[in-house]
Amino acid sequence: MQIPVLAITIPCYNEELCLEATCNRLMEVLEELMQKGKISDKSYIYCVDDGSSDSTWNIIEDLHSKFPEKIKGLKFIRNYGNQKALVAGLEGVRNLGCDCCVSIDADLQQDENAIEKFIDEYMNGYQVVLGVRTDRKTDGFIKKYTALMFYKVMNVLGAKIPVNHSDFRLVSKKALDMMALYPEKALFLRGFFYELGLKTKKVSFDVKPRFAGSSKFNLASLIALALNGITSFSIVPLRIIAGLGFLMATVAFFIGIETVVEKFLFNNSPNGVATTIILLCFFGGVQIFCLGIIGEYVGQVYREVKARPRYVVDTELK
C-alpha cells in the first residue's frame, strides 16, 4: 500500500482560545508522521467553522495565509451543529482529495498521538479505525454517568455504537465514498461508520483535560444526539410502543372481566375512585410519552421530506 495522504478535519464552534494552538500541534504531528514515512507530505488540516460568533474564522484565515498547503477551511453561514460540521469536513476533504481522514475535536482532549496508531491500523488494511477512550476520569459525576447511560440506551434501542467512542476516528476514502451514497440530512456518524460493514478496528486513547475554553457539549445536546441516533438507526422504540399498547389492552380486558364478575356474581360494584384516578393519570402519561416518541419519528421524516441542504457554506479556503 502506498503512503497515504492524511486529512485531519476539525469542527470548530467558538474555539478562539485553543484553535491556533491545536492547529500548530497537529501540524507537528503531521510533520512527525511525514518524517517517519507514514503519511504523504501532501497531508493537511481542514477546519470547519460552525457559525462561530468569535474570532475563530479569523484565526483559520490567518493560519491558511501562513500555511496555505497545510491549513484549509470552510465556514458555515450560520451554526448548524457539531454533526453537520463533521459531515461537512468529511465531504470537504473527500472533494479536496485524501486517502484517509481523521476527525478530532478542537480542544485536543482526544489524544492526538493516537493518530499514529490509526495510521498503522489503516496500513494494516482497516478501513475504519475507532478511537475509544480508556476511561472517563476527566468527566464530572453527572457527565460521566449520563454519558455511560447514553451508550447503554443507544445499544439497547438498536443504534449500535461502541461504548466510549465519540467522533475521534479514521475513515478511508472508500468509507467517504460510501457516505456520499447516503443523502439523509440527519446522518448519525457514530452509528453510521460502525455499521457500514467495512473492516473496523478499535484503538484506545487517553483523554486529557481541556487546556482552554469550555465544552460546547451539554446534557441537552447529548439528549438531542441520542434521539437523532435512535430515530435514524432503529425502530425498536416503535415496537416497544406497540407491545406496550397490547399490554395495556390486555390489562384493561382483565380488569373489565373482573368488574363484570363482581357485579353479576357478587352484586358488588367496586368503588376504586382513587385507583381509577391513578390509573387514568398513569395511562394518560404513558400515552403522551408514546405520542412524543412517535412525534420524534414523524419529525425525522418531516425533515427528510423537505430535502433542505445539510448546511450552507459561506466561504471555503482550499
C-alpha positions as CSV (number, residue, x, y, z in Angstrom):
1,M,0.0,0.0,0.0
2,Q,1.3,3.4,-0.9
3,I,2.0,6.2,1.6
4,P,-1.4,7.8,2.3
5,V,-2.5,11.4,2.1
6,L,-4.0,12.1,5.5
7,A,-6.5,14.8,6.1
8,I,-7.4,15.9,9.7
9,T,-10.8,17.6,10.0
10,I,-11.7,19.8,13.0
11,P,-15.2,21.0,13.7
12,C,-15.0,24.4,15.4
13,Y,-17.5,26.5,17.3
14,N,-16.3,29.5,19.2
15,E,-12.8,28.0,19.7
16,E,-10.7,31.2,19.5
17,L,-8.9,30.3,22.8
18,C,-7.5,27.0,21.6
19,L,-7.7,26.7,17.8
20,E,-4.3,28.2,16.9
21,A,-2.5,26.0,19.5
22,T,-4.4,23.0,18.3
23,C,-3.5,23.5,14.6
24,N,0.1,24.1,15.5
25,R,0.2,20.9,17.5
26,L,-1.5,18.9,14.7
27,M,1.0,20.3,12.2
28,E,3.7,19.0,14.4
29,V,2.0,15.6,14.4
30,L,1.8,15.6,10.6
31,E,5.4,16.6,10.4
32,E,6.5,13.7,12.7
33,L,4.4,11.2,10.7
34,M,5.9,12.5,7.4
35,Q,9.5,12.1,8.8
36,K,8.7,8.5,9.7
37,G,7.4,7.9,6.2
38,K,3.9,7.0,7.3
39,I,2.0,9.8,5.5
40,S,2.5,11.8,2.4
41,D,3.8,15.4,2.5
42,K,0.5,16.4,0.8
43,S,-1.4,15.7,4.1
44,Y,-3.3,18.7,5.6
45,I,-5.7,20.0,8.2
46,Y,-9.3,21.0,7.3
47,C,-11.1,23.3,9.8
48,V,-14.9,23.8,9.7
49,D,-16.2,26.9,11.4
50,D,-19.7,26.1,12.5
51,G,-21.1,29.6,12.5
52,S,-18.8,30.9,15.3
53,S,-19.6,34.3,16.9
54,D,-16.0,34.9,18.0
55,S,-12.8,35.2,16.0
56,T,-12.5,31.5,15.1
57,W,-12.8,32.1,11.4
58,N,-10.2,35.0,11.5
59,I,-7.7,32.5,13.1
60,I,-8.4,30.0,10.3
61,E,-7.9,32.6,7.6
62,D,-4.6,33.7,9.3
63,L,-3.3,30.2,9.5
64,H,-4.3,29.5,5.9
65,S,-2.4,32.6,4.7
66,K,0.7,31.4,6.6
67,F,0.4,27.7,5.7
68,P,-1.8,27.5,2.5
69,E,-0.8,23.9,1.8
70,K,-1.3,22.7,5.3
71,I,-4.3,24.6,6.7
72,K,-7.6,24.7,4.8
73,G,-11.0,25.7,6.0
74,L,-14.7,26.1,5.5
75,K,-17.2,28.5,7.1
76,F,-20.9,27.9,7.5
77,I,-23.3,30.8,7.0
78,R,-24.7,30.0,10.5
79,N,-24.5,27.5,13.3
80,Y,-25.8,24.0,12.2
81,G,-24.4,21.8,14.9
82,N,-21.4,19.6,15.6
83,Q,-22.6,16.6,13.5
84,K,-23.2,18.8,10.4
85,A,-19.8,20.3,10.8
86,L,-18.3,16.8,11.0
87,V,-20.1,15.8,7.8
88,A,-19.0,19.0,6.0
89,G,-15.4,18.3,7.0
90,L,-15.6,14.7,5.7
91,E,-17.3,15.8,2.4
92,G,-14.8,18.7,2.1
93,V,-11.7,16.5,2.4
94,R,-13.2,14.0,0.0
95,N,-13.6,16.7,-2.6
96,L,-10.1,18.1,-2.0
97,G,-8.6,14.6,-2.1
98,C,-7.2,12.3,0.5
99,D,-6.6,8.6,1.2
100,C,-7.9,8.7,4.7
101,C,-9.3,11.3,7.2
102,V,-9.1,11.7,10.9
103,S,-11.8,13.7,12.7
104,I,-10.8,15.3,16.1
105,D,-12.2,17.9,18.5
106,A,-10.7,21.4,18.5
107,D,-9.8,21.2,22.2
108,L,-7.4,18.3,21.7
109,Q,-8.8,16.4,24.7
110,Q,-8.6,13.4,22.4
111,D,-5.0,12.3,22.3
112,E,-3.5,13.5,19.0
113,N,-0.7,10.9,19.5
114,A,-3.2,8.2,18.8
115,I,-3.3,9.3,15.2
116,E,-0.2,7.4,14.5
117,K,-1.9,4.2,15.8
118,F,-4.8,5.0,13.5
119,I,-2.5,5.2,10.5
120,D,-0.8,2.0,11.5
121,E,-4.1,0.1,11.6
122,Y,-5.1,1.7,8.3
123,M,-1.9,0.4,6.7
124,N,-2.8,-3.0,8.1
125,G,-6.0,-2.9,6.0
126,Y,-8.6,-1.4,8.3
127,Q,-11.0,1.0,6.5
128,V,-12.5,2.4,9.8
129,V,-10.5,2.9,13.0
130,L,-12.5,4.0,16.0
131,G,-10.9,5.9,18.9
132,V,-12.3,4.5,22.2
133,R,-11.4,6.4,25.4
134,T,-9.9,4.2,28.2
135,D,-11.8,5.8,31.0
136,R,-13.9,8.9,32.0
137,K,-11.8,10.2,34.8
138,T,-11.7,13.7,33.4
139,D,-15.6,13.9,33.4
140,G,-17.7,15.2,36.3
141,F,-20.0,12.9,38.1
142,I,-23.1,13.9,36.1
143,K,-21.5,13.9,32.7
144,K,-19.8,10.6,33.4
145,Y,-22.9,8.7,34.2
146,T,-25.2,10.4,31.7
147,A,-22.6,9.5,29.0
148,L,-22.5,5.9,30.1
149,M,-26.3,5.8,30.1
150,F,-26.3,7.3,26.6
151,Y,-24.2,4.4,25.2
152,K,-26.3,1.8,27.1
153,V,-29.6,3.2,25.9
154,M,-28.4,3.6,22.4
155,N,-27.3,0.0,22.2
156,V,-30.5,-1.4,23.8
157,L,-32.7,0.6,21.4
158,G,-30.8,-0.6,18.3
159,A,-28.3,2.1,17.5
160,K,-25.1,0.0,17.9
161,I,-22.1,2.1,18.8
162,P,-19.0,1.1,20.9
163,V,-19.0,2.3,24.5
164,N,-16.9,5.5,25.0
165,H,-16.5,6.1,21.2
166,S,-17.2,9.7,20.3
167,D,-16.2,11.2,16.9
168,F,-12.4,10.6,17.1
169,R,-11.9,8.2,14.3
170,L,-10.1,7.5,11.0
171,V,-12.1,6.6,7.9
172,S,-10.7,5.6,4.5
173,K,-11.5,7.1,1.1
174,K,-13.7,4.1,0.5
175,A,-15.8,4.9,3.6
176,L,-16.1,8.5,2.5
177,D,-17.3,7.4,-1.0
178,M,-19.9,5.2,0.7
179,M,-21.0,8.1,2.9
180,A,-21.7,10.1,-0.3
181,L,-24.3,7.5,-1.2
182,Y,-26.4,8.4,1.9
183,P,-28.4,11.6,1.2
184,E,-30.2,11.7,4.6
185,K,-29.9,15.0,6.3
186,A,-29.5,13.9,9.9
187,L,-26.6,11.4,9.5
188,F,-25.6,9.9,12.8
189,L,-21.9,9.3,12.2
190,R,-21.1,7.3,15.3
191,G,-23.5,4.6,14.3
192,F,-23.1,5.0,10.5
193,F,-19.4,4.2,10.2
194,Y,-19.7,1.4,12.7
195,E,-22.4,-0.3,10.8
196,L,-21.1,0.2,7.3
197,G,-19.7,-3.3,7.2
198,L,-16.1,-2.2,6.4
199,K,-13.2,-3.8,8.2
200,T,-13.1,-1.9,11.5
201,K,-10.6,-1.7,14.4
202,K,-10.8,-0.1,17.8
203,V,-7.9,1.9,19.3
204,S,-7.8,3.0,22.9
205,F,-6.6,6.5,23.9
206,D,-6.4,8.7,27.0
207,V,-8.4,11.8,27.4
208,K,-6.6,15.0,28.5
209,P,-8.1,18.0,30.4
210,R,-9.2,20.8,28.1
211,F,-6.4,23.4,28.1
212,A,-8.5,26.4,27.1
213,G,-12.2,27.4,26.7
214,S,-15.2,25.4,27.7
215,S,-17.0,22.4,26.2
216,K,-19.9,23.2,23.9
217,F,-21.4,19.8,24.6
218,N,-24.0,19.7,27.4
219,L,-26.8,17.4,28.6
220,A,-29.3,18.9,26.1
221,S,-27.1,18.3,23.1
222,L,-26.4,14.8,24.4
223,I,-30.1,14.1,24.5
224,A,-30.6,15.6,21.0
225,L,-27.8,13.4,19.7
226,A,-29.3,10.3,21.3
227,L,-32.7,11.0,19.8
228,N,-31.2,11.6,16.4
229,G,-29.2,8.4,16.6
230,I,-32.1,6.3,17.8
231,T,-34.6,7.6,15.2
232,S,-32.0,7.3,12.4
233,F,-31.0,3.8,13.1
234,S,-33.7,1.9,14.9
235,I,-37.5,1.3,15.0
236,V,-37.2,-0.6,18.3
237,P,-39.0,2.3,20.3
238,L,-42.0,2.0,17.9
239,R,-42.1,-1.8,18.5
240,I,-41.9,-1.2,22.3
241,I,-44.9,1.2,21.9
242,A,-46.8,-1.5,20.0
243,G,-46.0,-4.0,22.7
244,L,-46.9,-1.6,25.5
245,G,-50.3,-0.9,23.7
246,F,-51.0,-4.6,23.6
247,L,-50.1,-5.0,27.3
248,M,-52.3,-2.1,28.3
249,A,-55.2,-3.5,26.3
250,T,-54.7,-6.9,27.9
251,V,-54.7,-5.4,31.4
252,A,-57.8,-3.4,30.6
253,F,-59.5,-6.6,29.3
254,F,-58.9,-8.5,32.6
255,I,-59.9,-5.5,34.7
256,G,-63.2,-5.4,32.7
257,I,-63.8,-9.1,33.3
258,E,-63.1,-8.7,37.0
259,T,-65.6,-5.8,37.2
260,V,-68.3,-7.8,35.4
261,V,-67.8,-10.9,37.6
262,E,-68.0,-8.8,40.8
263,K,-71.2,-7.0,39.6
264,F,-73.2,-10.1,38.5
265,L,-71.9,-12.8,40.7
266,F,-71.3,-10.9,43.9
267,N,-73.6,-7.9,43.3
268,N,-70.7,-5.7,44.3
269,S,-69.8,-2.6,42.2
270,P,-66.2,-1.8,43.1
271,N,-65.6,1.7,44.4
272,G,-62.0,2.3,43.4
273,V,-62.2,6.1,42.8
274,A,-58.6,6.7,43.9
275,T,-57.5,3.7,41.9
276,T,-59.4,4.9,38.8
277,I,-57.8,8.3,39.1
278,I,-54.3,6.8,39.5
279,L,-54.8,4.5,36.5
280,L,-56.1,7.4,34.4
281,C,-53.1,9.6,35.2
282,F,-50.7,6.7,34.6
283,F,-52.1,5.5,31.3
284,G,-52.5,9.2,30.2
285,G,-48.9,9.8,30.9
286,V,-47.8,6.7,29.0
287,Q,-49.9,7.7,26.0
288,I,-48.4,11.2,25.9
289,F,-44.9,9.7,26.2
290,C,-45.6,7.3,23.4
291,L,-47.0,10.1,21.2
292,G,-43.8,12.0,21.9
293,I,-41.7,9.1,20.6
294,I,-43.9,8.8,17.5
295,G,-43.6,12.5,17.1
296,E,-39.8,12.2,17.0
297,Y,-40.0,9.8,14.1
298,V,-42.6,11.9,12.3
299,G,-40.3,14.9,12.8
300,Q,-37.4,13.0,11.4
301,V,-39.4,12.1,8.3
302,Y,-40.6,15.7,8.0
303,R,-37.0,17.0,8.0
304,E,-36.0,14.4,5.3
305,V,-39.0,15.1,3.1
306,K,-38.3,18.8,3.0
307,A,-34.9,17.9,1.5
308,R,-33.2,21.0,2.7
309,P,-29.4,21.1,2.4
310,R,-27.5,19.8,5.5
311,Y,-25.7,23.1,5.6
312,V,-24.9,26.3,3.6
313,V,-21.3,27.2,3.0
314,D,-20.3,30.9,3.3
315,T,-16.6,30.6,2.4
316,E,-14.1,27.9,1.7
317,L,-10.3,28.1,1.8
318,K,-8.7,25.4,-0.4
